[in-house]
Amino acid sequence: MRNESLASRDGSSPAALLIDVRDLSKIYGDGSTEVQALRGVSLSIRNGEFVAIMGPSGSGKSTFMHLLGCLDRPTSGSYRLGGVEVSRLSRDQLAAIRNARIGFVFQSFNLLPRTTALENVELPLLYAGAGRDERIKRSRALLDQIGLRDRVDHRPSELSGGQQQRVAIARALANGAPLILADEPTGNLDSRSSAEIMRLFRQLNRDQGITVVVVTHDPGIAAWCRRVVTFRDGLIIDDRPVADVIPDAARIVAAGESAVQGVRA
C-alpha cells in the first residue's frame, strides 16, 4: 500500500485531526554512518482515536513515537499537533507543547523513587505553575479515579508494577492533555496487570475522549485498540481497523476483562 494513512484520505476535516503528519523523515548520522529511520511517513489521527503502533525492532516505530511526543525534531516533513506546526519549534517551545498537550507513559514507569504517588502525579502541575492546593486536589482526584485512593502516600517501591503504571497514567493526565503516548506500557507487567492497564486506557479513551497511541510489539495488547498502524523499514506498510488485523481481538479483550473483574471480585 502507499505510505499514507487511511485516515488521511477519509475526508476528515482539519479541525477533527489531532495528529497530522506529512512526508516525515528522520535521518541519524551522515555519510557512511547514515541511518534513515523514517522514510517519508504520512499519518493522520483524529481526536478520540485509540491507535496501536506495531512493527519489529528497527522498523521506525519508536523514532516515530519520539517525534509525535516532541522529544525530537524530524529531518524533513511536516507535523501538526492540534493544528499547530511543531516540526520546527525550538526546544523550549517543544517543552511547552509536551507539558500542555501530551501525557507520556513509559515501559519503566519513570517515577521518582523517593517521592510518594501523590507527589509523582503533582510534578507536571508543579512545572505548569499550579498552586499547592490545586496540585494536591487534582492529584488526589486522579489517583482516586484510577483506583489508588489508599496508595497516595506510598512510594514506588511500596507499589506493584501495575500500581506504579497506574500512577504514571495519572501523572500523564495531570495537565489535562488531549493525547497520551504510551511506549510499551505493559512491557514490565504480567498478563493480568497488562489487562488492567489496557482496560484503563480504553476507559479514558471511551469516557473522556482522550486520544491514546500505544507502541507495542504484542498483538494481545494491540487488540485493545481500535486501529493498528504497522511499520517496517521506516515506512507504514499497513493501517487498518483492529478486527481486520487481529481477528480474535474481541475474544482477547473479553478474556482480559474477565481476568480483571475476577481479581476484583
Secondary structure by P-SEA (a helix, b strand, c coil): ccccccccccccccccccbbbcbbbbbccccccccccccccccccccbbbbbbbbccccaaaaaaaaaaccccccbbbbbccccccccccaaaaaaaaaccbbbbcccccccccccaaaaaaaaaaaacccaaaaaaaaaaaaaaaccccccccccccccaaaaaaaaaaaaacccccbbbbccccccccaaaaaaaaaaaaaaaaacbbbbbbbbccccccccccbbbbbccccccccccccccccaaaaaaaaaaaaaaaaac
